[in-house]
Amino acid sequence: MTVAWIVLLSAIEKISSAIATIFWSHSIPIDKASIPSKLPHPNPPGSAVPFDVPLQKATEEQIEAFMAFRGITSAGGGDGKMLQLVADEAAGYKGLLYQERTMKWIDDHFRLREPNLKYPYVGRHWNGWRSFYTETGPHIRKMFLASITVTFEHTINGLLLPMLYLITHDDIYFNLALYSEVGYMIYATSLILASYVLKRDVTVEQMHEAVWILLLIHHLASISICVACIIIEGVPKELACWGLLVLLGLTSTLHYVGQILDFSPLAQSNAPYTRLYNHLFCLASQIVFRCIYWTRICYLALVHCWETQELGTTVALVSVMVLFTLFNVDFVKFHVKATQGCWGKIQQEKLAKDI
């Protein structure tokens, strides 16, 4: 199953990258582009600071200064080809600024544990879906593609296969779900370990290094509980499938869908209410499944284990359940703050328009 996932996820990533390159990487229209008057452009935490000079109104000196800052010479003049080069370069710089804010927020949040951080919002896209990939930084592109591949995996292992078992009660779907998840987790875990050895990011998730240790612990715990469900006789299969649905199919999948939206023209700055509705739906699923229904799963699993297994197995299960409960608490807290931040930003923008 590990080999199958290596091939499948590589194919999904290449197909997604090809679609993005063909359909979403067009040049920025000159009349929609802007350049910054101050270099380097201010890039404080939180929302993007828009570039303040429309390209069509920029002086030759401003254009030359910006392109020199970007390491490109002989960019002056009003020639159409040259202005197109400037527009695309401005889009690339805009994407890099968002990437810097995002990676710094992840490091500050997960490694430094700093409080009251301002969430990094992508700036409004200049040309919608047609050019949003042109405005996306190189590592954010990797994160975007990674979110698509992980969403695909979660949909298969965490939603489709468990649902098929619950509907048909055919053991083939139960076994496929568990073996497939173990295979994927072995692949993802191996790439995290390889990233530590190589000192560069080759992970499936393409997240900041500060998150690697959390992903590693999560993946190892996932492998252990899936393997236990495979080798221990008498495991309640419906309960195990509900565990996959709760932790993968009905919550984590929505989290990665939200991450895809955050990088796209459906982000907060472009479609605030679309993003808000997604936040609310995702938060509701986190509360229902990772809080309320997770409590039921833990109770039933522990009762069954206590009645049918040895003490050591029960202790091990308790340890894994506690670990996943801590993950769930952190996950829910993140989505509460994200939803509050989304709503707060909408209100701030309303207030700014009213003034």
C-alpha positions as a Markdown table, in Angstrom:
| # | Residue | x | y | z |
|---|---|---|---|---|
| 1 | Met | 0.0 | 0.0 | 0.0 |
| 2 | Thr | 2.9 | 2.3 | 0.7 |
| 3 | Val | 4.2 | 2.0 | -2.9 |
| 4 | Ala | 0.6 | 2.5 | -4.2 |
| 5 | Trp | 0.4 | 5.8 | -2.3 |
| 6 | Ile | 3.8 | 7.0 | -3.5 |
| 7 | Val | 2.7 | 6.5 | -7.1 |
| 8 | Leu | -0.8 | 7.8 | -6.6 |
| 9 | Leu | 0.1 | 11.0 | -4.7 |
| 10 | Ser | 2.9 | 11.7 | -7.1 |
| 11 | Ala | 0.4 | 11.5 | -9.9 |
| 12 | Ile | -2.1 | 13.7 | -8.1 |
| 13 | Glu | 0.5 | 16.3 | -7.4 |
| 14 | Lys | 1.7 | 16.4 | -11.0 |
| 15 | Ile | -1.8 | 16.6 | -12.4 |
| 16 | Ser | -2.7 | 19.4 | -9.9 |
| 17 | Ser | 0.5 | 21.3 | -10.8 |
| 18 | Ala | -0.2 | 21.0 | -14.5 |
| 19 | Ile | -3.7 | 22.3 | -14.0 |
| 20 | Ala | -2.4 | 25.2 | -12.0 |
| 21 | Thr | 0.3 | 26.0 | -14.6 |
| 22 | Ile | -2.0 | 25.8 | -17.6 |
| 23 | Phe | -5.1 | 27.6 | -16.2 |
| 24 | Trp | -4.0 | 29.7 | -13.2 |
| 25 | Ser | -0.6 | 31.1 | -14.2 |
| 26 | His | -1.5 | 33.7 | -16.8 |
| 27 | Ser | 0.3 | 37.0 | -16.8 |
| 28 | Ile | -1.1 | 39.8 | -14.7 |
| 29 | Pro | -3.0 | 42.4 | -16.8 |
| 30 | Ile | -0.9 | 45.7 | -16.6 |
| 31 | Asp | -4.0 | 47.7 | -15.7 |
| 32 | Lys | -4.6 | 45.5 | -12.6 |
| 33 | Ala | -1.0 | 45.5 | -11.3 |
| 34 | Ser | 0.7 | 47.8 | -8.8 |
| 35 | Ile | 4.2 | 48.3 | -7.4 |
| 36 | Pro | 5.4 | 49.5 | -4.0 |
| 37 | Ser | 6.7 | 53.0 | -3.6 |
| 38 | Lys | 8.9 | 52.0 | -0.6 |
| 39 | Leu | 11.5 | 49.2 | -0.9 |
| 40 | Pro | 11.5 | 46.8 | 0.7 |
| 41 | His | 7.7 | 46.9 | 1.0 |
| 42 | Pro | 6.3 | 46.9 | 4.6 |
| 43 | Asn | 5.3 | 43.4 | 5.6 |
| 44 | Pro | 3.9 | 43.4 | 9.1 |
| 45 | Pro | 2.2 | 40.4 | 10.7 |
| 46 | Gly | -1.5 | 39.9 | 9.7 |
| 47 | Ser | -3.1 | 41.3 | 6.6 |
| 48 | Ala | -1.2 | 42.2 | 3.5 |
| 49 | Val | -0.3 | 45.9 | 2.9 |
| 50 | Pro | -1.4 | 46.6 | -0.7 |
| 51 | Phe | 1.2 | 48.0 | -3.1 |
| 52 | Asp | 0.4 | 51.7 | -3.4 |
| 53 | Val | 1.4 | 52.7 | -7.0 |
| 54 | Pro | -0.8 | 51.5 | -9.9 |
| 55 | Leu | 1.7 | 50.3 | -12.6 |
| 56 | Gln | 0.1 | 52.4 | -15.3 |
| 57 | Lys | 0.7 | 55.5 | -13.2 |
| 58 | Ala | 4.2 | 54.6 | -12.0 |
| 59 | Thr | 7.0 | 56.8 | -13.2 |
| 60 | Glu | 10.0 | 55.4 | -15.0 |
| 61 | Glu | 12.1 | 56.0 | -12.0 |
| 62 | Gln | 9.8 | 54.1 | -9.7 |
| 63 | Ile | 9.7 | 51.1 | -12.2 |
| 64 | Glu | 13.5 | 51.1 | -12.5 |
| 65 | Ala | 13.9 | 51.3 | -8.7 |
| 66 | Phe | 11.5 | 48.4 | -8.2 |
| 67 | Met | 13.1 | 46.2 | -10.9 |
| 68 | Ala | 16.6 | 47.0 | -9.6 |
| 69 | Phe | 15.4 | 45.9 | -6.1 |
| 70 | Arg | 14.2 | 42.6 | -7.6 |
| 71 | Gly | 17.6 | 42.2 | -9.3 |
| 72 | Ile | 16.5 | 43.0 | -12.9 |
| 73 | Thr | 18.1 | 45.8 | -14.9 |
| 74 | Ser | 17.0 | 47.7 | -18.0 |
| 75 | Ala | 13.3 | 47.6 | -17.1 |
| 76 | Gly | 12.5 | 51.3 | -17.7 |
| 77 | Gly | 10.3 | 52.7 | -20.3 |
| 78 | Gly | 6.7 | 52.4 | -21.3 |
| 79 | Asp | 7.1 | 49.5 | -23.7 |
| 80 | Gly | 4.3 | 47.0 | -23.4 |
| 81 | Lys | 6.5 | 43.9 | -23.0 |
| 82 | Met | 8.6 | 45.6 | -20.4 |
| 83 | Leu | 5.5 | 46.7 | -18.4 |
| 84 | Gln | 4.2 | 43.1 | -18.6 |
| 85 | Leu | 7.5 | 41.9 | -17.1 |
| 86 | Val | 7.2 | 44.5 | -14.3 |
| 87 | Ala | 3.6 | 43.4 | -13.6 |
| 88 | Asp | 4.5 | 39.7 | -13.3 |
| 89 | Glu | 7.5 | 40.6 | -11.2 |
| 90 | Ala | 5.3 | 42.6 | -8.9 |
| 91 | Ala | 2.9 | 39.6 | -8.6 |
| 92 | Gly | 5.9 | 37.4 | -7.7 |
| 93 | Tyr | 7.1 | 39.8 | -5.0 |
| 94 | Lys | 3.6 | 40.1 | -3.6 |
| 95 | Gly | 3.5 | 36.3 | -3.3 |
| 96 | Leu | 6.9 | 36.2 | -1.6 |
| 97 | Leu | 5.7 | 38.7 | 1.0 |
| 98 | Tyr | 2.7 | 36.5 | 1.9 |
| 99 | Gln | 5.0 | 33.5 | 2.1 |
| 100 | Glu | 7.3 | 35.3 | 4.5 |
| 101 | Arg | 4.4 | 36.2 | 6.8 |
| 102 | Thr | 3.0 | 32.7 | 6.7 |
| 103 | Met | 6.2 | 30.9 | 7.5 |
| 104 | Lys | 7.0 | 33.4 | 10.3 |
| 105 | Trp | 3.5 | 32.9 | 11.8 |
| 106 | Ile | 3.9 | 29.1 | 11.8 |
| 107 | Asp | 7.4 | 29.4 | 13.4 |
| 108 | Asp | 6.2 | 31.8 | 16.0 |
| 109 | His | 3.1 | 29.8 | 16.8 |
| 110 | Phe | 4.4 | 26.2 | 16.8 |
| 111 | Arg | 8.1 | 26.6 | 17.8 |
| 112 | Leu | 8.2 | 29.8 | 19.9 |
| 113 | Arg | 4.6 | 29.5 | 21.2 |
| 114 | Glu | 4.1 | 33.2 | 21.1 |
| 115 | Pro | 0.7 | 34.5 | 22.2 |
| 116 | Asn | -1.7 | 36.8 | 20.4 |
| 117 | Leu | -0.3 | 36.4 | 17.0 |
| 118 | Lys | -1.9 | 38.1 | 14.0 |
| 119 | Tyr | -2.9 | 35.4 | 11.4 |
| 120 | Pro | -1.4 | 36.0 | 8.0 |
| 121 | Tyr | -4.0 | 36.8 | 5.4 |
| 122 | Val | -3.2 | 36.6 | 1.7 |
| 123 | Gly | -3.7 | 39.9 | -0.2 |
| 124 | Arg | -6.6 | 40.4 | -2.6 |
| 125 | His | -5.7 | 38.6 | -5.9 |
| 126 | Trp | -5.3 | 41.0 | -8.8 |
| 127 | Asn | -6.8 | 38.8 | -11.5 |
| 128 | Gly | -8.8 | 36.1 | -9.8 |
| 129 | Trp | -8.3 | 32.4 | -10.7 |
| 130 | Arg | -6.7 | 33.2 | -14.0 |
| 131 | Ser | -3.5 | 34.5 | -12.5 |
| 132 | Phe | -3.6 | 33.6 | -8.8 |
| 133 | Tyr | -0.7 | 31.0 | -9.2 |
| 134 | Thr | 1.4 | 33.8 | -10.6 |
| 135 | Glu | 0.9 | 35.7 | -7.4 |
| 136 | Thr | 1.7 | 32.7 | -5.2 |
| 137 | Gly | 5.2 | 32.2 | -3.7 |
| 138 | Pro | 7.2 | 29.1 | -4.5 |
| 139 | His | 6.8 | 27.3 | -1.1 |
| 140 | Ile | 3.1 | 28.3 | -0.8 |
| 141 | Arg | 2.6 | 26.6 | -4.2 |
| 142 | Lys | 4.1 | 23.5 | -2.6 |
| 143 | Met | 1.8 | 23.8 | 0.4 |
| 144 | Phe | -1.2 | 24.3 | -2.0 |
| 145 | Leu | -0.4 | 21.2 | -3.9 |
| 146 | Ala | 0.4 | 19.2 | -0.7 |
| 147 | Ser | -3.1 | 20.2 | 0.7 |
| 148 | Ile | -4.7 | 18.8 | -2.5 |
| 149 | Thr | -2.9 | 15.5 | -2.2 |
| 150 | Val | -3.5 | 15.1 | 1.5 |
| 151 | Thr | -7.2 | 16.0 | 1.0 |
| 152 | Phe | -7.4 | 13.3 | -1.6 |
| 153 | Glu | -5.8 | 10.7 | 0.7 |
| 154 | His | -8.1 | 11.7 | 3.6 |
| 155 | Thr | -11.1 | 11.4 | 1.4 |
| 156 | Ile | -10.2 | 7.9 | 0.4 |
| 157 | Asn | -9.0 | 6.5 | 3.7 |
| 158 | Gly | -11.0 | 8.6 | 6.1 |
| 159 | Leu | -14.3 | 9.0 | 4.3 |
| 160 | Leu | -14.9 | 6.7 | 1.3 |
| 161 | Leu | -13.6 | 3.4 | 2.6 |
| 162 | Pro | -15.1 | 3.7 | 6.1 |
| 163 | Met | -18.4 | 4.8 | 4.7 |
| 164 | Leu | -18.5 | 1.8 | 2.3 |
| 165 | Tyr | -17.9 | -0.5 | 5.2 |
| 166 | Leu | -20.6 | 1.1 | 7.4 |
| 167 | Ile | -23.0 | 0.8 | 4.5 |
| 168 | Thr | -22.2 | -2.7 | 3.2 |
| 169 | His | -20.4 | -4.3 | 6.3 |
| 170 | Asp | -18.1 | -6.0 | 3.8 |
| 171 | Asp | -14.7 | -6.7 | 5.5 |
| 172 | Ile | -12.8 | -5.8 | 2.3 |
| 173 | Tyr | -13.5 | -2.1 | 2.9 |
| 174 | Phe | -12.6 | -2.3 | 6.6 |
| 175 | Asn | -9.2 | -4.0 | 5.8 |
| 176 | Leu | -8.6 | -1.6 | 2.8 |
| 177 | Ala | -9.1 | 1.4 | 5.0 |
| 178 | Leu | -6.7 | 0.3 | 7.7 |
| 179 | Tyr | -4.0 | -1.1 | 5.5 |
| 180 | Ser | -4.2 | 1.9 | 3.2 |
| 181 | Glu | -3.9 | 4.3 | 6.1 |
| 182 | Val | -0.9 | 2.4 | 7.5 |
| 183 | Gly | 0.7 | 2.5 | 4.1 |
| 184 | Tyr | 0.2 | 6.2 | 3.7 |
| 185 | Met | 1.4 | 7.0 | 7.2 |
| 186 | Ile | 4.6 | 4.9 | 6.7 |
| 187 | Tyr | 5.2 | 7.0 | 3.5 |
| 188 | Ala | 4.5 | 10.3 | 5.3 |
| 189 | Thr | 6.5 | 9.4 | 8.4 |
| 190 | Ser | 9.5 | 8.3 | 6.3 |
| 191 | Leu | 9.6 | 11.6 | 4.5 |
| 192 | Ile | 9.5 | 13.5 | 7.8 |
| 193 | Leu | 12.5 | 11.5 | 9.0 |
| 194 | Ala | 14.2 | 12.0 | 5.6 |
| 195 | Ser | 13.7 | 15.8 | 6.0 |
| 196 | Tyr | 15.5 | 15.8 | 9.3 |
| 197 | Val | 18.4 | 13.8 | 7.8 |
| 198 | Leu | 18.6 | 15.9 | 4.6 |
| 199 | Lys | 17.9 | 19.2 | 6.4 |
| 200 | Arg | 15.4 | 20.2 | 3.7 |
| 201 | Asp | 11.7 | 19.8 | 3.4 |
| 202 | Val | 10.7 | 16.6 | 1.5 |
| 203 | Thr | 7.6 | 16.0 | 3.6 |
| 204 | Val | 4.2 | 15.2 | 2.0 |
| 205 | Glu | 2.6 | 18.1 | 3.9 |
| 206 | Gln | 5.3 | 20.7 | 3.0 |
| 207 | Met | 4.8 | 22.5 | 6.4 |
| 208 | His | 7.4 | 24.5 | 8.3 |
| 209 | Glu | 10.0 | 22.6 | 10.2 |
| 210 | Ala | 8.5 | 23.7 | 13.5 |
| 211 | Val | 5.5 | 21.4 | 12.7 |
| 212 | Trp | 7.5 | 18.3 | 11.8 |
| 213 | Ile | 7.8 | 16.9 | 15.3 |
| 214 | Leu | 4.0 | 17.3 | 15.8 |
| 215 | Leu | 3.3 | 15.5 | 12.5 |
| 216 | Leu | 5.8 | 12.8 | 13.4 |
| 217 | Ile | 4.1 | 12.1 | 16.8 |
| 218 | His | 0.7 | 12.2 | 15.1 |
| 219 | His | 1.7 | 9.8 | 12.3 |
| 220 | Leu | 3.3 | 7.3 | 14.7 |
| 221 | Ala | 0.3 | 7.3 | 16.9 |
| 222 | Ser | -2.0 | 6.8 | 13.9 |
| 223 | Ile | 0.1 | 3.8 | 12.7 |
| 224 | Ser | 0.0 | 2.2 | 16.2 |
| 225 | Ile | -3.8 | 2.4 | 16.5 |
| 226 | Cys | -4.4 | 1.2 | 12.9 |
| 227 | Val | -2.0 | -1.7 | 13.4 |
| 228 | Ala | -3.7 | -2.6 | 16.7 |
| 229 | Cys | -7.1 | -2.7 | 14.9 |
| 230 | Ile | -5.6 | -5.1 | 12.3 |
| 231 | Ile | -3.8 | -7.5 | 14.7 |
| 232 | Ile | -6.1 | -7.6 | 17.7 |
| 233 | Glu | -9.0 | -10.0 | 17.4 |
| 234 | Gly | -12.5 | -8.8 | 18.1 |
| 235 | Val | -12.0 | -5.1 | 17.4 |
| 236 | Pro | -15.4 | -3.4 | 16.9 |
| 237 | Lys | -15.1 | -2.7 | 13.2 |
| 238 | Glu | -17.9 | -0.1 | 13.1 |
| 239 | Leu | -16.2 | 1.8 | 16.0 |
| 240 | Ala | -12.9 | 1.7 | 14.2 |
| 241 | Cys | -14.5 | 3.1 | 11.0 |
| 242 | Trp | -16.1 | 5.9 | 13.0 |
| 243 | Gly | -12.7 | 6.7 | 14.4 |
| 244 | Leu | -11.4 | 7.1 | 10.9 |
| 245 | Leu | -14.4 | 9.2 | 9.9 |
| 246 | Val | -14.1 | 11.4 | 13.0 |
| 247 | Leu | -10.3 | 12.1 | 12.8 |
| 248 | Leu | -9.9 | 12.1 | 9.0 |
| 249 | Gly | -12.9 | 12.1 | 6.8 |
| 250 | Leu | -15.2 | 14.5 | 8.6 |
| 251 | Thr | -12.7 | 17.0 | 10.2 |
| 252 | Ser | -9.1 | 16.8 | 8.9 |
| 253 | Thr | -10.3 | 16.8 | 5.3 |
| 254 | Leu | -12.2 | 20.0 | 5.9 |
| 255 | His | -9.1 | 21.6 | 7.5 |
| 256 | Tyr | -7.1 | 20.9 | 4.4 |
| 257 | Val | -9.9 | 22.2 | 2.2 |
| 258 | Gly | -9.8 | 25.4 | 4.2 |
| 259 | Gln | -6.0 | 25.6 | 3.7 |
| 260 | Ile | -6.6 | 25.3 | -0.1 |
| 261 | Leu | -9.1 | 28.1 | 0.1 |
| 262 | Asp | -6.7 | 30.3 | 2.1 |
| 263 | Phe | -4.2 | 30.2 | -0.8 |
| 264 | Ser | -6.7 | 30.8 | -3.5 |
| 265 | Pro | -9.1 | 33.5 | -4.8 |
| 266 | Leu | -11.6 | 32.1 | -2.4 |
| 267 | Ala | -9.5 | 33.4 | 0.5 |
| 268 | Gln | -10.6 | 35.9 | 3.1 |
| 269 | Ser | -9.5 | 39.0 | 1.2 |
| 270 | Asn | -11.3 | 38.0 | -2.0 |
| 271 | Ala | -14.4 | 36.1 | -0.7 |
| 272 | Pro | -14.8 | 36.8 | 3.0 |
| 273 | Tyr | -18.3 | 35.3 | 3.4 |
| 274 | Thr | -17.3 | 32.1 | 1.5 |
| 275 | Arg | -14.4 | 31.7 | 3.8 |
| 276 | Leu | -16.5 | 32.5 | 6.8 |
| 277 | Tyr | -19.1 | 29.8 | 5.9 |
| 278 | Asn | -16.3 | 27.3 | 5.4 |
| 279 | His | -14.9 | 28.2 | 8.8 |
| 280 | Leu | -18.3 | 27.8 | 10.5 |
| 281 | Phe | -18.9 | 24.4 | 8.8 |
| 282 | Cys | -15.4 | 23.2 | 9.7 |
| 283 | Leu | -15.7 | 24.4 | 13.3 |
| 284 | Ala | -19.1 | 22.8 | 13.7 |
| 285 | Ser | -17.6 | 19.5 | 12.5 |
| 286 | Gln | -14.7 | 19.8 | 14.8 |
| 287 | Ile | -17.0 | 20.3 | 17.8 |
| 288 | Val | -19.4 | 17.6 | 16.9 |
| 289 | Phe | -16.9 | 14.9 | 15.9 |
| 290 | Arg | -13.6 | 15.8 | 17.7 |
| 291 | Cys | -15.3 | 16.8 | 20.9 |
| 292 | Ile | -18.7 | 15.2 | 21.4 |
| 293 | Tyr | -18.5 | 12.1 | 19.3 |
| 294 | Trp | -14.8 | 11.5 | 20.2 |
| 295 | Thr | -15.9 | 11.2 | 23.8 |
| 296 | Arg | -18.2 | 8.4 | 22.9 |
| 297 | Ile | -15.6 | 6.6 | 20.8 |
| 298 | Cys | -13.1 | 6.8 | 23.7 |
| 299 | Tyr | -15.6 | 5.4 | 26.2 |
| 300 | Leu | -16.7 | 2.5 | 24.0 |
| 301 | Ala | -13.1 | 1.6 | 22.9 |
| 302 | Leu | -11.8 | 1.6 | 26.5 |
| 303 | Val | -14.8 | -0.4 | 27.8 |
| 304 | His | -14.3 | -3.0 | 25.0 |
| 305 | Cys | -10.5 | -3.1 | 25.6 |
| 306 | Trp | -10.9 | -3.5 | 29.4 |
| 307 | Glu | -13.3 | -6.4 | 29.0 |
| 308 | Thr | -11.5 | -8.3 | 26.2 |
| 309 | Gln | -7.7 | -7.4 | 26.4 |
| 310 | Glu | -4.9 | -7.5 | 28.9 |
| 311 | Leu | -4.0 | -4.5 | 31.2 |
| 312 | Gly | -1.0 | -3.6 | 29.1 |
| 313 | Thr | -3.1 | -3.2 | 25.9 |
| 314 | Thr | -5.6 | -1.1 | 27.8 |
| 315 | Val | -2.9 | 1.2 | 29.1 |
| 316 | Ala | -1.4 | 1.6 | 25.7 |
| 317 | Leu | -4.9 | 2.4 | 24.3 |
| 318 | Val | -5.4 | 5.0 | 27.0 |
| 319 | Ser | -2.0 | 6.6 | 26.1 |
| 320 | Val | -2.9 | 6.9 | 22.4 |
| 321 | Met | -6.4 | 8.2 | 23.2 |
| 322 | Val | -5.0 | 10.9 | 25.5 |
| 323 | Leu | -2.5 | 11.9 | 22.8 |
| 324 | Phe | -5.3 | 12.2 | 20.1 |
| 325 | Thr | -7.5 | 14.0 | 22.6 |
| 326 | Leu | -4.7 | 16.6 | 23.1 |
| 327 | Phe | -4.5 | 16.9 | 19.3 |
| 328 | Asn | -8.2 | 17.4 | 19.1 |
| 329 | Val | -8.2 | 20.1 | 21.7 |
| 330 | Asp | -5.5 | 22.0 | 19.9 |
| 331 | Phe | -7.3 | 21.5 | 16.5 |
| 332 | Val | -10.6 | 22.8 | 17.9 |
| 333 | Lys | -8.9 | 25.8 | 19.6 |
| 334 | Phe | -7.2 | 26.7 | 16.3 |
| 335 | His | -10.5 | 26.6 | 14.4 |
| 336 | Val | -12.3 | 28.7 | 17.1 |
| 337 | Lys | -9.6 | 31.4 | 16.7 |
| 338 | Ala | -9.6 | 31.1 | 12.9 |
| 339 | Thr | -13.4 | 31.6 | 12.8 |
| 340 | Gln | -13.3 | 34.5 | 15.3 |
| 341 | Gly | -10.5 | 36.1 | 13.2 |
| 342 | Cys | -12.4 | 35.7 | 10.0 |
| 343 | Trp | -15.6 | 37.3 | 11.5 |
| 344 | Gly | -13.5 | 40.1 | 13.1 |
| 345 | Lys | -11.8 | 40.9 | 9.9 |
| 346 | Ile | -15.2 | 41.2 | 8.1 |
| 347 | Gln | -16.4 | 43.6 | 10.8 |
| 348 | Gln | -13.2 | 45.7 | 10.5 |
| 349 | Glu | -13.7 | 46.0 | 6.8 |
| 350 | Lys | -17.3 | 47.0 | 7.2 |
| 351 | Leu | -16.3 | 49.6 | 9.7 |
| 352 | Ala | -13.6 | 50.9 | 7.4 |
| 353 | Lys | -16.1 | 51.3 | 4.6 |
| 354 | Asp | -18.6 | 53.2 | 6.9 |
| 355 | Ile | -16.0 | 55.7 | 7.9 |
